[in-house]
């Protein structure tokens, strides 16, 4: 039995698998019939009657079965390049949904152009006590304090290796988000170990130092600590065989001040800290006064619609302060094509979503892509690359 799930009886796990089959079958029926409105008004509201973490587990298991396959072919206008990777579309799933690499193929089949799993820690750890995830239905938002619950490097590596071997030439663009163990006294070592372990199977690797749910983690974004971390991580990467030297990105918090953000930019401009890209941004510990849900006061990271404007603003600032020379993956509050376009025009080369999937289900992926393609056409852009950063000044 997995150490992280030792407290869950096998019969509960079996129940989740059986239930997820039913959920996935019904989900497929809704999509195959083209009845997305029914999906939005009946299916997802019914799912929200299930406790949030149980619903999350069911979603991962259900999507992992791979039976949900929307009938949509990405147009050429959505094809793009990111970090030397060619994507059929720029919409990815953010880390946090598939923490253990259990639904990689299924996520690809519902239309994501790339899949990021994790965060994965070196040793298995259970994360924080339950309950640790809360819906803010009125705000189209989530608060989570999972705390890097992870099956650990070894279990996740073995699972992903089997997926790759089974896929053969049918490759899924895969990012692996790395975290540190809560009780580790060598955070830098945790991240370098992740680089060494997963470079064989990842297309890119993410250094997550911005989750608010692991004590002390965000302090690693300060200038001196970040400089040490990135120089060591890059040393570890550059010692690998050339074929295994994969792009490394850092995921930033949305709560950084302008001064802090400028310090981060100054660090990554150093030759010995020159990472390949940034993910902007993680969840926020701020609570906008506009929040209506009773769960707004829960501790943890807030994601979803309330984060949209702040993350877009940070994308624009990073884009301008780096001269547009460092690729950015934009994430935070994306639920439609306009949201995705705004982040691209602010400076993002690709987009991730997560909370929108929780509230709208798999159809949201196709809808975002369709709407984004339409916007690009209306504005006269023939590719994603042509739109990147075009409106950065407007968001700063």
MARNU-124568 format. One line per field, with one value per residue (C-alpha): residue in three letters; residue number from 0; x, y, z. Coordinates in steps of 0.2 Angstrom, whole numbers. Each point is the difference from the previous one (the first is absolute). Layout:
<sites>
rest: Ala ...
nr: NUM ...
east: X ...
north: Y ...
up: Z ...
</sites>
This chain:
<sites>
rest: Unk Unk Unk Unk Unk Unk Unk Unk Unk Unk Unk Unk Unk Unk Unk Unk Unk Unk Unk Unk Unk Unk Unk Unk Unk Unk Unk Unk Unk Unk Unk Unk Unk Unk Unk Unk Unk Unk Unk Unk Unk Unk Unk Unk Unk Unk Unk Unk Unk Unk Unk Unk Unk Unk Unk Unk Unk Unk Unk Unk Unk Unk Unk Unk Unk Unk Unk Unk Unk Unk Unk Unk Unk Unk Unk Unk Unk Unk Unk Unk Unk Unk Unk Unk Unk Unk Unk Unk Unk Unk Unk Unk Unk Unk Unk Unk Unk Unk Unk Unk Unk Unk Unk Unk Unk Unk Unk Unk Unk Unk Unk Unk Unk Unk Unk Unk Unk Unk Unk Unk Unk Unk Unk Unk Unk Unk Unk Unk Unk Unk Unk Unk Unk Unk Unk Unk Unk Unk Unk Unk Unk Unk Unk Unk Unk Unk Unk Unk Unk Unk Unk Unk Unk Unk Unk Unk Unk Unk Unk Unk Unk Unk Unk Unk Unk Unk Unk Unk Unk Unk Unk Unk Unk Unk Unk Unk Unk Unk Unk Unk Unk Unk Unk Unk Unk Unk Unk Unk Unk Unk Unk Unk Unk Unk Unk Unk Unk Unk Unk Unk Unk Unk Unk Unk Unk Unk Unk Unk Unk Unk Unk Unk Unk Unk Unk Unk Unk Unk Unk Unk Unk Unk Unk Unk Unk Unk Unk Unk Unk Unk Unk Unk Unk Unk Unk Unk Unk Unk Unk Unk Unk Unk Unk Unk Unk Unk Unk Unk Unk Unk Unk Unk Unk Unk Unk Unk Unk Unk Unk Unk Unk Unk Unk Unk Unk Unk Unk Unk Unk Unk Unk Unk Unk Unk Unk Unk Unk Unk Unk Unk Unk Unk Unk Unk Unk Unk Unk Unk Unk Unk Unk Unk Unk Unk Unk Unk Unk Unk Unk Unk Unk Unk Unk Unk Unk Unk Unk Unk Unk Unk Unk Unk Unk Unk Unk Unk Unk Unk Unk Unk Unk Unk Unk Unk Unk Unk Unk Unk Unk Unk Unk Unk Unk Unk Unk Unk Unk Unk Unk Unk Unk Unk Unk Unk Unk Unk Unk Unk Unk Unk Unk Unk Unk Unk Unk Unk Unk Unk Unk Unk Unk Unk Unk Unk Unk Unk Unk Unk Unk Unk Unk Unk Unk Unk Unk Unk Unk Unk Unk Unk Unk Unk Unk Unk Unk Unk Unk Unk Unk Unk Unk Unk Unk Unk Unk Unk
nr: 0 1 2 3 4 5 6 7 8 9 10 11 12 13 14 15 16 17 18 19 20 21 22 23 24 25 26 27 28 29 30 31 32 33 34 35 36 37 38 39 40 41 42 43 44 45 46 47 48 49 50 51 52 53 54 55 56 57 58 59 60 61 62 63 64 65 66 67 68 69 70 71 72 73 74 75 76 77 78 79 80 81 82 83 84 85 86 87 88 89 90 91 92 93 94 95 96 97 98 99 100 101 102 103 104 105 106 107 108 109 110 111 112 113 114 115 116 117 118 119 120 121 122 123 124 125 126 127 128 129 130 131 132 133 134 135 136 137 138 139 140 141 142 143 144 145 146 147 148 149 150 151 152 153 154 155 156 157 158 159 160 161 162 163 164 165 166 167 168 169 170 171 172 173 174 175 176 177 178 179 180 181 182 183 184 185 186 187 188 189 190 191 192 193 194 195 196 197 198 199 200 201 202 203 204 205 206 207 208 209 210 211 212 213 214 215 216 217 218 219 220 221 222 223 224 225 226 227 228 229 230 231 232 233 234 235 236 237 238 239 240 241 242 243 244 245 246 247 248 249 250 251 252 253 254 255 256 257 258 259 260 261 262 263 264 265 266 267 268 269 270 271 272 273 274 275 276 277 278 279 280 281 282 283 284 285 286 287 288 289 290 291 292 293 294 295 296 297 298 299 300 301 302 303 304 305 306 307 308 309 310 311 312 313 314 315 316 317 318 319 320 321 322 323 324 325 326 327 328 329 330 331 332 333 334 335 336 337 338 339 340 341 342 343 344 345 346 347 348 349 350 351 352 353 354 355 356 357 358 359 360 361 362 363 364 365 366 367 368 369 370 371 372 373 374 375 376 377 378 379 380 381 382 383 384 385 386 387 388 389 390 391 392 393 394 395
east: 0 6 7 -10 -16 2 -14 -12 -7 1 -19 -1 13 -10 -16 8 6 -18 -8 12 -4 -18 4 11 -13 -13 12 4 -19 -2 14 -4 -18 7 -10 13 -14 -7 18 2 -17 -3 15 13 -12 -4 19 1 -11 15 13 14 14 -10 -6 18 5 -15 4 19 -6 -14 11 14 -11 1 -18 -4 6 -8 -2 10 16 12 2 17 -2 1 16 15 17 5 18 4 -16 -13 -18 -16 -7 6 -12 7 -6 9 8 -10 -14 10 12 6 0 -16 -9 13 -7 -18 4 8 -16 -11 9 15 15 12 -2 9 -1 5 6 11 11 15 -7 -19 -9 -19 -2 -10 -15 -17 -11 13 -10 -15 -11 -5 -15 -6 17 5 15 9 10 12 13 5 18 9 -9 11 4 18 13 2 -19 -4 16 -5 -18 5 13 -13 -11 14 4 -18 -2 14 0 -16 8 -8 10 3 6 4 -2 13 -3 10 -4 -8 13 15 15 7 -12 13 4 -18 -2 17 -5 -16 9 11 -14 -13 11 -1 -19 -5 -1 2 3 -7 7 -15 6 -17 -13 -7 -3 18 8 14 -1 -4 15 10 -5 11 15 14 -9 -6 17 7 -14 0 19 0 -15 8 16 -9 -9 16 9 -13 2 -4 -16 -7 4 -18 -7 -2 -13 -4 -18 -3 -12 -13 3 18 2 7 16 1 -5 14 12 -6 3 17 5 -6 10 16 9 1 -18 -7 -15 -10 -17 -13 -17 -10 -9 -4 -14 -2 -1 -9 -19 -8 -15 -11 -1 -17 2 0 16 10 8 7 19 9 3 -14 -2 -13 -9 6 18 -2 4 15 8 -2 8 15 2 0 13 11 -1 5 14 8 -2 -11 15 -6 -14 -15 -14 -15 -12 -13 -19 -1 -17 -4 9 1 9 12 3 3 14 7 -1 8 15 -4 6 -12 -14 -5 -17 -6 -14 -11 1 -7 -15 -3 6 10 -11 9 16 -8 -10 16 9 -14 -3 19 1 -14 7 17 -9 -10 16 9 13 5 9 2 17 -6 -11 12 3 -10 -10 13 0 -19 1 14
north: 0 17 9 16 -10 -12 8 -4 -18 -10 0 19 0 -13 9 16 -10 -7 16 9 -12 5 18 -2 -9 13 14 -9 -2 19 5 -13 7 17 5 12 10 -15 -3 17 2 -18 -11 12 7 -18 -3 15 -9 -12 5 10 -12 -15 8 5 -19 -5 12 -6 -18 4 10 -13 -13 10 -3 19 5 16 1 15 2 14 13 5 17 -8 -10 8 -3 1 -3 -9 -11 0 1 -3 13 11 -5 -11 -7 8 -10 -5 -9 -16 -1 -17 -2 -11 8 6 -8 4 18 0 -8 13 13 7 5 -5 -8 6 -12 1 8 -15 -2 -11 -10 -5 12 1 19 10 -7 0 9 9 6 11 6 18 -2 18 5 -13 -4 -13 1 -14 -4 -18 3 -10 -17 -11 -18 5 -1 -18 -5 15 -4 -18 4 13 -11 -13 13 5 -18 -4 16 -3 13 8 12 11 17 -3 13 -6 12 -3 4 -3 -11 9 -6 1 9 1 9 2 -18 -5 10 -5 -18 3 7 -16 -12 7 7 -16 0 19 12 14 2 12 6 4 12 10 -12 9 -17 -6 10 11 -5 18 7 -9 13 13 6 -9 -17 0 3 -14 -12 4 -1 -17 -6 5 -8 -16 1 4 -15 -12 -7 13 -10 2 18 6 18 6 13 8 2 17 6 14 8 7 18 10 1 -19 -4 11 -9 -16 6 7 -18 -9 12 -6 -13 -13 2 1 -11 -3 7 5 -5 15 -3 -12 2 15 3 16 1 13 9 -5 -18 -6 -18 -5 -10 16 0 -17 -1 -5 6 8 -5 4 16 11 -3 5 18 -1 -14 9 15 -10 -8 17 7 -15 0 19 -2 -15 9 -15 -11 -13 -11 2 -13 10 -7 7 2 -6 -7 6 5 19 -4 -10 13 14 -11 -3 19 4 -11 -18 -12 -14 -1 -12 -3 -10 8 2 -19 -2 11 -3 -18 -6 10 16 -5 -1 16 10 -6 4 17 4 -6 12 15 -3 0 15 10 -6 -11 -16 -7 1 6 16 4 -2 16 11 8 -1 19 0 -12 8
up: 0 -4 16 -4 -1 15 9 -14 0 -16 -2 0 -14 -9 2 -7 -16 -2 2 -11 -14 2 0 -15 -10 4 -5 -16 -4 3 -12 -13 -1 -2 15 9 7 9 6 7 8 6 0 8 14 4 2 12 12 3 13 -10 3 -4 -16 -4 2 -11 -13 -2 0 -13 -11 2 -8 -16 -6 -2 -17 -7 -19 -3 -10 4 -14 -7 8 17 -4 9 6 19 6 -16 2 -14 8 -10 11 14 14 13 17 15 13 15 -10 -4 15 -3 -19 0 -14 -13 -15 5 2 -17 -8 7 -10 10 -10 14 17 16 15 18 11 3 16 2 14 1 12 4 0 12 10 -8 -4 -11 -16 0 -14 -1 -12 0 -5 -12 11 10 16 3 13 -6 5 -13 3 -11 -4 -1 -15 -1 -2 -12 -10 -3 -4 -13 -7 -4 -8 -11 -5 -4 -10 -11 -14 6 11 13 4 19 13 17 15 14 18 17 14 15 12 -11 6 -18 -11 -14 1 -2 -16 -8 4 -10 -14 -1 2 -12 -14 -9 -3 2 -14 13 19 12 16 11 13 1 8 16 8 5 14 -6 -18 -7 9 -13 -12 8 -9 9 2 -17 -7 9 -5 -18 -2 8 -10 -16 5 3 -17 -10 7 -8 -17 -13 -5 18 2 1 1 18 5 17 6 9 13 -5 17 -4 1 -15 9 3 -18 -6 11 -7 -18 4 7 -16 -11 8 -11 14 4 -18 1 -16 5 14 5 6 12 14 12 11 19 -3 2 -11 8 -14 6 5 5 18 -4 -4 17 -1 1 -16 -18 -9 -19 -13 -7 15 -5 -19 0 12 -9 -17 7 6 -17 -8 12 -1 -19 -1 13 -9 -17 -5 -1 13 -4 12 3 7 12 12 -3 -18 -4 -18 -16 4 17 -10 -13 13 8 -17 -5 17 -3 2 -13 7 12 14 9 14 10 -15 -3 17 -3 -18 -3 -16 -12 6 -9 -17 3 5 -16 -11 7 0 -19 -4 9 -9 -17 4 5 -16 9 -9 15 19 -2 -9 15 14 10 -12 14 14 3 3 15 9
</sites>
